[in-house]
Amino acid sequence: MTIQVSPLVSVIVPTYNRAKTIKRSIDSVLQQTYTNFELIIVDDGSTDDTEGIVRNINDQRIQYIKCTKNGGANKARNIGIKASQGTFIAFQDSDDDWYPDKLEKQVEIMQKVLPSVGVVYSGYFRIMNDSSTYIPPDTIGQLEGDVSSELLKHNFVGTPTMLIRKECFEKVGLFDEQLPRFQDWELSIRLSKHYHFKYMNEATINAYVQTDSITSNNQAQITAFRMIFEKHYKDFSKDKKLFIEKHELIGKLLYLNGNTKEGRYYLWKAYKLDPLNLKLLLKNILLSLLSVTIYKKILKMYQFIFIKDN
């Protein structure tokens, strides 16, 4: 009699029209030195040959789920989580590739740490137009343990680098399907309120930025950033300096993107939180009364003049 052993790790790959890159992504998972996993590929309504490429790969660890219509990467990840059987959850993007020992190293760490650690993550290389950037940068203050305060300041945990205890999702919920971007950041913020993070100070993936990626959509960036700020408003408000900075940033992004009315609202809100800050008044409030074109020109001039102060 053969005893069926449940996979220890469930690897979830959301994909949409990535026929050109999906095989590379899948191969980087199948070639892991750690082999006790299931690979759940959630096809988010692709109209290209993604399905044919996936079904042509002969590996019993692959589970292919085809959605009838496109619902977004967050929804696809949530479908994968609900279908998973593993103790731990890992995520891979359909245009990235893992290093061969990624899972092996992370599972080994996860099995040694206390249950209070819900996430093991690593650094990664963000590759765009033949140039690469290592993330997280050296400017991040605290990378492991209680990183809740640091995550409110910076988005430095990439979804494909994470290994998460599946039980964590029962406590904090799944990915927010309303977010057009920054879903990894928002999930990390929620996770950090209840669990500690463990950081591997090395790259375990190459993350490629595609020209048609949602990452390049400015409006999606602004919408998502504002949604996260409003969703975790009480947490941001605990740090006055950070609270002001986020109001200022959202206001500036909205204004420079042509949404002057809402942009002014956030900029004025920032100033009201610190009315004695004349630099803030000059840089954002008075300039925001000008046209967007003039605002951009003066803002560049201001940044040049005050570069030593910043």
C-alpha positions as CSV (number, residue, x, y, z in Angstrom):
1,M,0.0,0.0,0.0
2,T,1.4,3.4,-1.0
3,I,1.0,6.2,1.5
4,Q,0.2,9.6,-0.1
5,V,2.4,12.3,1.5
6,S,1.0,15.8,1.4
7,P,3.4,18.4,-0.1
8,L,5.3,20.4,2.5
9,V,5.4,23.5,0.2
10,S,2.7,24.8,-2.2
11,V,4.2,27.0,-4.9
12,I,1.7,29.3,-6.5
13,V,2.2,30.9,-9.9
14,P,-0.4,33.3,-11.3
15,T,-0.1,33.9,-15.0
16,Y,-1.7,35.9,-17.7
17,N,-0.5,35.8,-21.4
18,R,3.0,34.9,-20.5
19,A,3.6,32.2,-23.1
20,K,7.1,33.7,-23.8
21,T,8.3,33.4,-20.2
22,I,6.2,30.9,-18.3
23,K,8.3,27.9,-19.2
24,R,11.5,29.5,-17.8
25,S,9.6,30.3,-14.6
26,I,8.2,26.8,-14.2
27,D,11.5,25.2,-15.0
28,S,13.2,27.3,-12.2
29,V,10.7,25.8,-9.7
30,L,10.9,22.2,-11.0
31,Q,14.7,22.3,-10.9
32,Q,14.8,23.1,-7.2
33,T,17.1,21.1,-5.0
34,Y,14.2,20.7,-2.6
35,T,11.6,18.5,-4.2
36,N,8.7,18.1,-1.7
37,F,6.3,20.6,-3.2
38,E,3.3,21.0,-5.4
39,L,3.2,23.6,-8.2
40,I,-0.1,25.3,-8.7
41,I,-0.3,27.3,-11.8
42,V,-3.4,29.6,-11.9
43,D,-4.0,30.8,-15.5
44,D,-5.9,34.1,-15.2
45,G,-7.8,33.8,-18.5
46,S,-4.8,33.8,-20.9
47,T,-5.7,34.2,-24.6
48,D,-2.2,33.2,-25.9
49,D,-0.6,29.7,-25.8
50,T,0.1,29.7,-22.1
51,E,-2.1,26.7,-21.5
52,G,-0.5,24.7,-24.2
53,I,2.9,25.3,-22.9
54,V,2.0,24.4,-19.3
55,R,0.1,21.2,-20.3
56,N,3.1,20.1,-22.4
57,I,5.3,19.9,-19.3
58,N,5.2,16.4,-17.9
59,D,5.5,16.6,-14.1
60,Q,3.1,15.2,-11.6
61,R,3.7,18.0,-9.1
62,I,2.0,20.5,-11.5
63,Q,-1.6,21.4,-10.9
64,Y,-3.1,23.7,-13.6
65,I,-6.1,25.8,-12.9
66,K,-7.7,27.8,-15.8
67,C,-9.9,30.8,-15.0
68,T,-12.7,31.6,-17.5
69,K,-12.0,35.3,-17.3
70,N,-9.2,37.6,-16.2
71,G,-9.6,38.6,-12.6
72,G,-6.1,39.9,-11.7
73,A,-3.0,38.5,-10.1
74,N,-4.3,38.9,-6.6
75,K,-7.4,36.9,-7.3
76,A,-5.3,34.2,-9.0
77,R,-3.0,33.9,-6.0
78,N,-6.0,33.6,-3.7
79,I,-7.4,30.8,-5.9
80,G,-4.0,29.1,-5.6
81,I,-3.9,29.5,-1.8
82,K,-7.4,28.0,-1.4
83,A,-6.4,25.0,-3.6
84,S,-3.1,24.4,-1.8
85,Q,-2.3,21.4,0.4
86,G,1.1,22.5,1.8
87,T,2.2,23.6,5.2
88,F,4.1,26.5,3.7
89,I,3.2,28.7,0.8
90,A,5.6,30.2,-1.8
91,F,4.9,32.4,-4.7
92,Q,6.5,32.7,-8.1
93,D,5.8,35.1,-10.9
94,S,5.4,33.8,-14.5
95,D,8.2,36.1,-15.8
96,D,10.8,35.5,-13.0
97,D,13.2,32.7,-12.1
98,W,14.3,31.2,-8.9
99,Y,17.8,30.2,-8.0
100,P,18.0,26.4,-7.6
101,D,18.5,26.2,-3.8
102,K,15.9,28.9,-2.9
103,L,13.3,26.5,-1.4
104,E,15.9,24.3,0.3
105,K,17.4,27.2,2.2
106,Q,14.1,28.7,3.2
107,V,12.5,25.5,4.3
108,E,15.6,24.7,6.4
109,I,15.3,28.1,8.1
110,M,11.6,27.8,8.6
111,Q,11.9,24.5,10.3
112,K,14.4,25.9,12.8
113,V,12.8,29.2,13.8
114,L,10.1,29.8,16.4
115,P,6.4,29.7,15.4
116,S,6.3,33.4,15.9
117,V,8.2,33.7,12.6
118,G,5.6,33.6,9.9
119,V,7.7,34.6,6.9
120,V,11.1,33.8,5.6
121,Y,12.2,36.1,2.8
122,S,15.3,37.0,0.9
123,G,16.9,39.6,-1.3
124,Y,16.5,39.6,-5.0
125,F,17.7,41.3,-8.2
126,R,15.1,43.5,-10.0
127,I,16.1,43.5,-13.7
128,M,15.0,46.1,-16.1
129,N,16.5,47.0,-19.5
130,D,19.7,45.0,-18.9
131,S,20.4,46.7,-15.6
132,S,19.9,45.1,-12.2
133,T,19.1,46.5,-8.7
134,Y,19.5,44.5,-5.5
135,I,16.5,44.7,-3.1
136,P,16.3,45.5,-0.3
137,P,18.7,48.4,-0.3
138,D,21.1,49.2,2.5
139,T,18.9,52.1,3.6
140,I,16.4,49.8,5.2
141,G,16.8,49.9,9.0
142,Q,15.3,46.7,10.3
143,L,15.0,43.7,8.0
144,E,13.9,40.9,10.4
145,G,12.1,40.3,13.7
146,D,9.3,42.9,14.2
147,V,9.4,44.8,10.9
148,S,6.0,46.4,11.2
149,S,7.2,49.9,11.6
150,E,9.8,49.5,8.9
151,L,7.2,48.2,6.4
152,L,5.1,51.2,6.8
153,K,8.1,53.3,5.6
154,H,9.3,51.0,2.8
155,N,8.1,48.3,0.5
156,F,11.1,45.9,0.6
157,V,9.6,42.3,0.7
158,G,9.0,40.8,-2.7
159,T,6.2,38.2,-3.1
160,P,8.4,35.7,-5.0
161,T,11.0,35.8,-2.2
162,M,8.6,34.8,0.5
163,L,8.0,31.5,2.2
164,I,4.9,31.8,4.4
165,R,3.2,29.5,7.0
166,K,-0.2,28.7,5.5
167,E,-1.8,29.3,8.9
168,C,-0.8,32.9,8.6
169,F,-3.5,33.5,5.9
170,E,-6.1,32.2,8.3
171,K,-5.2,35.0,10.7
172,V,-4.5,38.0,8.4
173,G,-6.6,37.1,5.3
174,L,-5.6,36.6,1.7
175,F,-4.3,39.1,-0.9
176,D,-6.5,42.2,-1.3
177,E,-8.1,41.7,-4.7
178,Q,-9.0,45.4,-5.0
179,L,-5.4,46.6,-5.2
180,P,-4.0,47.2,-8.7
181,R,-0.4,47.2,-7.3
182,F,1.7,46.8,-4.2
183,Q,-0.2,43.7,-3.1
184,D,3.0,42.2,-1.7
185,W,3.6,45.3,0.4
186,E,0.0,45.4,1.8
187,L,0.1,41.7,2.6
188,S,3.4,42.1,4.4
189,I,2.1,45.0,6.4
190,R,-0.8,42.8,7.7
191,L,1.5,39.8,8.3
192,S,4.0,42.0,10.3
193,K,1.3,43.0,12.8
194,H,1.0,39.3,14.0
195,Y,4.3,37.6,12.9
196,H,8.0,38.1,12.8
197,F,10.0,38.0,9.6
198,K,13.3,36.2,9.0
199,Y,15.6,37.7,6.4
200,M,18.1,35.8,4.2
201,N,20.8,38.3,3.2
202,E,21.2,36.9,-0.4
203,A,19.4,36.9,-3.7
204,T,17.3,33.9,-4.4
205,I,15.4,35.2,-7.5
206,N,15.7,37.4,-10.6
207,A,12.6,39.5,-11.0
208,Y,12.2,40.9,-14.5
209,V,10.1,44.0,-15.2
210,Q,8.2,43.6,-18.4
211,T,7.3,46.5,-20.6
212,D,3.6,45.6,-20.5
213,S,3.7,45.0,-16.7
214,I,1.3,46.7,-14.3
215,T,4.5,48.0,-12.6
216,S,4.8,50.6,-15.3
217,N,1.3,52.0,-14.8
218,N,1.5,55.3,-12.9
219,Q,-2.2,55.6,-12.2
220,A,-2.3,52.1,-10.8
221,Q,0.6,53.0,-8.6
222,I,-1.1,56.1,-7.2
223,T,-4.4,54.3,-6.7
224,A,-2.8,51.4,-4.8
225,F,-0.6,53.6,-2.7
226,R,-3.6,55.7,-1.6
227,M,-5.7,52.6,-0.9
228,I,-3.0,51.1,1.3
229,F,-2.5,54.5,3.1
230,E,-6.3,54.7,3.9
231,K,-6.6,51.0,4.8
232,H,-3.8,51.2,7.4
233,Y,-4.4,54.9,8.3
234,K,-4.3,54.3,12.1
235,D,-0.9,52.5,11.8
236,F,0.6,55.3,9.7
237,S,-0.8,58.0,12.1
238,K,1.3,56.6,15.0
239,D,4.4,58.2,13.5
240,K,3.8,61.9,12.9
241,K,6.8,62.4,10.6
242,L,5.9,59.4,8.5
243,F,2.2,60.4,8.5
244,I,3.1,63.8,7.1
245,E,5.5,62.3,4.5
246,K,2.9,59.9,3.2
247,H,0.3,62.7,2.9
248,E,2.9,64.8,1.0
249,L,3.9,61.9,-1.3
250,I,0.3,61.0,-2.2
251,G,-0.5,64.7,-2.8
252,K,2.5,65.2,-5.0
253,L,1.8,62.0,-7.0
254,L,-1.9,62.9,-7.5
255,Y,-1.0,66.5,-8.5
256,L,1.8,65.6,-10.9
257,N,-0.5,63.0,-12.5
258,G,-3.2,65.7,-13.2
259,N,-5.5,65.1,-10.3
260,T,-4.9,68.6,-8.9
261,K,-8.0,68.7,-6.6
262,E,-7.3,65.6,-4.6
263,G,-3.5,66.3,-4.8
264,R,-4.1,69.7,-3.1
265,Y,-6.2,68.0,-0.4
266,Y,-3.4,65.7,0.6
267,L,-0.8,68.5,0.4
268,W,-2.9,70.8,2.6
269,K,-3.5,68.0,5.0
270,A,0.3,67.5,5.3
271,Y,0.8,71.2,6.0
272,K,-2.0,71.3,8.7
273,L,-0.2,68.4,10.5
274,D,2.9,70.6,10.7
275,P,1.9,74.3,10.2
276,L,5.2,75.7,11.4
277,N,7.1,73.8,8.6
278,L,7.7,76.7,6.1
279,K,9.7,74.5,3.8
280,L,6.7,72.2,3.4
281,L,4.5,75.2,2.8
282,L,6.8,76.6,0.1
283,K,7.6,73.3,-1.6
284,N,4.1,71.8,-1.8
285,I,1.2,74.1,-0.9
286,L,2.1,77.3,-2.7
287,L,3.5,75.4,-5.7
288,S,0.3,73.3,-5.9
289,L,-1.7,76.5,-6.6
290,L,0.2,76.7,-10.0
291,S,-0.4,74.7,-13.1
292,V,1.0,71.2,-13.3
293,T,3.5,72.2,-15.9
294,I,4.8,75.1,-13.9
295,Y,4.7,73.0,-10.7
296,K,7.0,70.4,-12.2
297,K,9.5,73.0,-13.4
298,I,9.6,74.8,-10.0
299,L,9.7,71.5,-8.1
300,K,12.8,70.5,-10.1
301,M,14.4,73.8,-9.4
302,Y,13.6,73.6,-5.7
303,Q,15.0,70.1,-5.4
304,F,18.2,71.3,-7.0
305,I,18.5,74.3,-4.6
306,F,17.7,72.2,-1.5
307,I,19.5,69.0,-2.5
308,K,22.0,69.4,0.3
309,D,19.2,69.6,2.9
310,N,17.5,66.5,1.5
